[in-house]
Amino acid sequence: RGEVDRAYGWIEEVISEYGDDYWLMADLAREIAAGRDMPENARRLDVAERLTKMASQELSDSDPERPALEAAIAFAAGQVRDAVNFQRRAVRVAPPVLKQKYRLDLERYLSQLKDK
């Protein structure tokens, strides 16, 4: 339990530095998935669940950015197939300014799926 609390505290500390930026949450989820910038012994799934909770408070279900954030969080939790599905939806509903970024993320998730 202590390691989970440390992980939660770490995320809250980072987010407090940047304000309520849910894209920071997505970036953190990607860093977690890569095993970087995590407190020692923190469990990825617990942290990803925390990110999910925080993101759900920030984004409505109809927000076009939500699928991309859900994809990043699924990827951090090791659910690569779910991440690919969320990201495909994100590309479909993305505003033009975000489409290219979402496509690059989709390619990254697909490459991880092929590596498995």
C-alpha positions in Angstrom: 0.0 0.0 0.0 2.8 2.4 0.8 4.3 2.1 -2.7 0.9 2.9 -4.2 0.6 6.0 -2.0 4.1 7.1 -3.1 3.2 6.7 -6.7 -0.1 8.7 -6.3 1.8 11.4 -4.4 4.4 11.6 -7.2 1.7 12.1 -9.9 -0.1 14.7 -7.8 3.1 16.6 -7.2 4.0 16.6 -11.0 0.5 17.7 -12.0 0.4 20.4 -9.4 3.5 21.9 -11.1 1.7 22.1 -14.4 -1.9 22.8 -13.4 -4.9 20.7 -14.6 -3.2 19.6 -17.8 -4.7 16.3 -18.9 -2.2 16.1 -21.7 0.5 15.9 -19.1 -1.4 12.9 -17.7 -1.3 11.3 -21.1 2.4 12.0 -21.4 2.9 10.6 -17.9 1.0 7.5 -18.9 3.4 7.0 -21.9 6.4 7.5 -19.6 5.1 4.9 -17.2 4.5 2.5 -20.0 8.2 2.9 -21.0 9.2 2.4 -17.4 10.8 5.9 -17.1 10.2 8.6 -14.5 8.6 6.3 -12.0 9.3 6.1 -8.3 11.1 2.9 -7.4 8.7 -0.1 -6.8 5.7 1.9 -8.0 3.2 -0.4 -9.7 2.2 0.7 -13.2 -1.3 -0.5 -13.1 -2.1 1.3 -9.9 -0.7 4.5 -11.4 -2.6 4.1 -14.6 -5.8 3.6 -12.7 -5.0 6.9 -10.8 -4.5 8.6 -14.2 -7.8 7.2 -15.4 -9.6 8.7 -12.4 -8.0 12.1 -12.8 -8.6 12.1 -16.6 -12.3 11.2 -16.2 -12.7 14.3 -14.0 -11.1 16.5 -16.7 -12.8 15.2 -19.8 -16.5 14.6 -20.7 -17.4 11.4 -22.5 -18.1 13.5 -25.7 -14.7 15.3 -25.6 -12.8 14.5 -28.8 -9.5 14.2 -26.9 -10.8 11.6 -24.5 -10.1 8.5 -26.6 -6.4 9.5 -27.0 -6.0 9.9 -23.3 -7.8 6.6 -22.7 -5.4 5.0 -25.2 -2.3 6.4 -23.4 -3.6 5.1 -20.1 -4.4 1.7 -21.5 -1.0 1.5 -23.0 0.6 2.4 -19.6 -1.4 -0.4 -18.0 0.0 -2.8 -20.5 -3.3 -3.2 -22.4 -1.8 -2.6 -25.9 -4.7 -4.0 -27.9 -7.1 -1.7 -26.0 -4.8 1.2 -26.6 -4.7 0.5 -30.3 -8.6 0.5 -30.4 -8.9 3.7 -28.4 -6.3 5.4 -30.6 -8.0 4.4 -33.8 -11.1 6.0 -32.5 -9.1 9.1 -31.5 -7.7 9.5 -35.0 -11.3 9.3 -36.4 -12.7 12.0 -34.1 -9.6 14.2 -33.7 -9.7 17.9 -34.6 -7.4 18.6 -37.6 -4.7 20.1 -35.4 -4.2 16.8 -33.5 -4.7 14.2 -36.2 -1.0 13.9 -37.1 0.0 13.5 -33.4 -2.6 10.9 -32.9 -1.5 9.0 -36.0 2.1 8.9 -34.6 0.8 7.6 -31.3 -1.2 4.9 -33.1 1.9 3.8 -35.0 3.8 3.5 -31.7 1.1 1.4 -30.2 0.8 -0.8 -33.3 4.6 -1.4 -33.2 4.4 -2.6 -29.6 1.5 -4.9 -30.5 3.6 -6.5 -33.3 6.6 -6.9 -30.9 4.5 -9.0 -28.6 
